[in-house]
Amino acid sequence: MSTRLSPTDHPIHEILQARWSPRAFTSDPVSPAQIRSLLEAARWSASGANGQPWSFIVAPREDTQTFELLLGTLVEANQVWAKNAPLLILAAAQVLREPGKPNPWALYDLGQAAAHLSIQATSLGIYVHQMAGFSPDQARAAFAIPEDFQPVTVIAVGSLGSPDDLPAPLREREIADRTRKPLASFVFGSTWGTPSPTLNG
Ligand SMILES: Cc1cc2nc3c(=O)[nH]c(=O)nc-3n(C[C@H](O)[C@H](O)[C@H](O)COP(=O)(O)O)c2cc1C
């Protein structure tokens, strides 16, 4: 499924291990049925009080106007590669339940929905690359996003392309080793900062 499986220290599900965020995509479209499955997966994630405080704007390449509008919100460093993705999705969180009444868990819930979406994509053999590098203000203006929603990320989706199609610096990042902090640096027991004894099994 992927040549860049996460080099895990402990076993995890193969779908989780296969997920990573490429920048090289082929032009193969993501089918409408696949797009529906991605969003259905997001729909069925958990959320505080089942509030489902999320909305998505879907921009397949064939919808040139929507695609170009969303692409234009990305910072140049992301546009360089994301312009080749066959699908862009804007993810927004409903951060205000009503004027002056914030939902403190809205970003958590949206992130969880996006994780569901990305894992569903992996199961379909396609890939997701989330981006914070875009202008929320430009997106809000372009798509008339209401005040209670905060545009949070733009998500590129598609089939895996070749690193050779990327500009040199991005090509190197595409094939670089994938790394993570060790569990012991962020999983604690009775004292904050001291690794949980559970890790020594
Ligand atoms: C909230 C969020 C914002 C991100 N923003 C960007 C971005 O603007 N540009 C980019 O190239 N990658 C972006 N990424 C991708 C991360 O750099 C990537 O997920 C991280 O390096 C781990 O790599 P992996 O997803 O391949 O495991 C973002 C990821 C997340 C979750």
The ligand as an SDF file (V2000), in Angstrom:
LIG
                    3D

 31 33  0  0  0  0  0  0  0  0999 V2000
   -2.9490   20.8690   11.2790 C   0  0  0  0  0  0  0  0  0  0  0  0
   -1.8910   20.5140   10.2600 C   0  0  0  0  0  0  0  0  0  0  0  0
   -1.3400   21.5060    9.4710 C   0  0  0  0  0  0  0  0  0  0  0  0
   -0.3840   21.1990    8.4960 C   0  0  0  0  0  0  0  0  0  0  0  0
    0.0530   22.1970    7.6470 N   0  0  0  0  0  0  0  0  0  0  0  0
    0.8560   21.8690    6.6190 C   0  0  0  0  0  0  0  0  0  0  0  0
    1.1780   22.8510    5.6380 C   0  0  0  0  0  0  0  0  0  0  0  0
    0.7100   24.0010    5.6400 O   0  0  0  0  0  0  0  0  0  0  0  0
    2.0300   22.4690    4.6200 N   0  0  0  0  0  0  0  0  0  0  0  0
    2.5440   21.2090    4.5460 C   0  0  0  0  0  0  0  0  0  0  0  0
    3.2710   20.9300    3.5980 O   0  0  0  0  0  0  0  0  0  0  0  0
    2.2390   20.2520    5.4570 N   0  0  0  0  0  0  0  0  0  0  0  0
    1.3890   20.5470    6.4740 C   0  0  0  0  0  0  0  0  0  0  0  0
    1.0200   19.5790    7.3830 N   0  0  0  0  0  0  0  0  0  0  0  0
    1.5520   18.2080    7.2630 C   0  0  0  0  0  0  0  0  0  0  0  0
    2.5200   17.8940    8.3870 C   0  0  0  0  0  0  0  0  0  0  0  0
    3.7510   18.5450    8.1510 O   0  0  0  0  0  0  0  0  0  0  0  0
    2.7040   16.3570    8.4880 C   0  0  0  0  0  0  0  0  0  0  0  0
    1.4780   15.7730    8.8560 O   0  0  0  0  0  0  0  0  0  0  0  0
    3.7890   15.9850    9.5120 C   0  0  0  0  0  0  0  0  0  0  0  0
    5.0500   16.4120    9.0490 O   0  0  0  0  0  0  0  0  0  0  0  0
    3.8300   14.5050    9.7890 C   0  0  0  0  0  0  0  0  0  0  0  0
    4.0470   13.8090    8.5820 O   0  0  0  0  0  0  0  0  0  0  0  0
    3.0950   12.6110    8.1210 P   0  0  0  0  0  0  0  0  0  0  0  0
    1.6860   13.1840    8.0690 O   0  0  0  0  0  0  0  0  0  0  0  0
    3.5900   12.2320    6.7450 O   0  0  0  0  0  0  0  0  0  0  0  0
    3.1970   11.5130    9.1180 O   0  0  0  0  0  0  0  0  0  0  0  0
    0.0630   19.8650    8.3390 C   0  0  0  0  0  0  0  0  0  0  0  0
   -0.5120   18.8560    9.1430 C   0  0  0  0  0  0  0  0  0  0  0  0
   -1.4870   19.1630   10.0640 C   0  0  0  0  0  0  0  0  0  0  0  0
   -2.1250   18.0570   10.8680 C   0  0  0  0  0  0  0  0  0  0  0  0
  1  2  1  0
  2  3  1  0
  2 30  2  0
  3  4  2  0
  4  5  1  0
  4 28  1  0
  5  6  2  0
  6  7  1  0
  6 13  1  0
  7  8  2  0
  7  9  1  0
  9 10  1  0
 10 11  2  0
 10 12  1  0
 12 13  2  0
 13 14  1  0
 14 15  1  0
 14 28  1  0
 15 16  1  0
 16 17  1  0
 16 18  1  0
 18 19  1  0
 18 20  1  0
 20 21  1  0
 20 22  1  0
 22 23  1  0
 23 24  1  0
 24 25  2  0
 24 26  1  0
 24 27  1  0
 28 29  2  0
 29 30  1  0
 30 31  1  0
M  END
$$$$
